[in-house]
Amino acid sequence: MTDFPRSEPAHVDLPSRFIDRLVPTFNRFLHIEAAGGAVLLVCTVLALILANSPWATPFAGLWDSRLEISLGPFEFGRSLRGWVNDGLMTLFFFLVALELKRELVLGEMRNPRMAALSVAAALGGMLVPATLYLLLQWGQPGQHGWGIVMATDTAFVIACLALLGARIPHSLRVFMLFLAIVDDIGAILVVAVGYSSHLDLRALGAAVLCLVVLRMLAHIGIRSLPIFVAVGCATWVAVDASGLHATVTGVILGLMTPARRWVSDSRLYAILSQVVAHPAVDLGSGDTRDRSTLQLAEIAARESLSPLERLEMALHPWVSFCVMPVFALANAGLVLSREAVVQPLAIAVFVGLALGKPVGILLFSWLALRSGFAIRSPDLLWGRLAGGSLLAGIGFTMALFITNLALSGPLVDSAKVGIFMASVTSAVAGISLLAWHSARRPDGAGRSSLDD
């Protein structure tokens, strides 16, 4: 057997520098859902302060300023707020669709009956609030805003659950995350159907053609991210020109992203073993065998994760700490007044989110379980479901998003007041109920008939 020469002791980690001590901590912070919720809350409060300060006029003028992009004969013009809501939010919905597909293909929701509970709850959490809203606003100027009360804010809900730490079972986190994701998907479908303009069939055909090209590229094995980004941007432009809301592109592309990895564990280990079999030898800068083996190992290590997983890990920090905070700064500012609180539209939004959400989620969850259509984890007790359903009344991001599409003028501020009141009430009520329930039954013992 040949002994490979060793000029220094073997090391199993990378060379360390001072910055390497800081990067892991920073990366952990970026991947904590609660941290994203905290940043979003700070930006929301900042937007409210600026909107009610002497800088309110220049702050509003900044987001209303127009920005145009020209690509040859094509010109795209929007306000800065419009680019945030239509452009950056496409990344948000792309990430939401990635998370939905991951849970269905790779996560705990692979069990259809387990996933059915969250889907049924999300359906109830959309239908009942919209119904209550319409009952209160029928024939009123705000009638068209029924979609405002349909979605749950994922970041704030996860942040609220994180405050309770280990007292909350993992099953409740998964249930609420999947419910919020399905809610967001439902909301963007509502946007596509209820809040899109007249359809341009030629532009819509161009969008479909772009999607076919994307599918063909994946089918023949092309794995270059810049190519897919370029075709994805062309799809966004076509969808935007078609009259559909441009953010629908994010959902479609996210659901089309492959969830299966290209390189299996066994193949990866076999390729890595070749790296050990071909030790580096100082042969200059030519195309050596060990260099080719290292390049192959680099590709194999990258492709041992599916495109869905790689994109989700890469986009999560950008969406949580850039897209959503900027969205909050652009949309959360409103002038606070006592008169706005008692406006019929604000009351309708409050009732839809704070009352309609928990009622719809619990009712449809009970129906799904009672009919045998769905199942739940043993530790997902009804008290915990009730607490989670109250948190679902936090409808901040998507509620503001749909408000700007459905309403105009003073109605926008009235709806925002209702959203803020409902979100604060739902957060306090949900956290309080979950904390009380966890203190009363920390291990789920002593279950009552209601929990069966």
Order of alpha helices (4+ residues) and beta strands (2+ residues): alpha-alpha-alpha-beta-beta-alpha-alpha-alpha-alpha-alpha-alpha-alpha-alpha-alpha-alpha-alpha-alpha-alpha-alpha-alpha-alpha-alpha-alpha
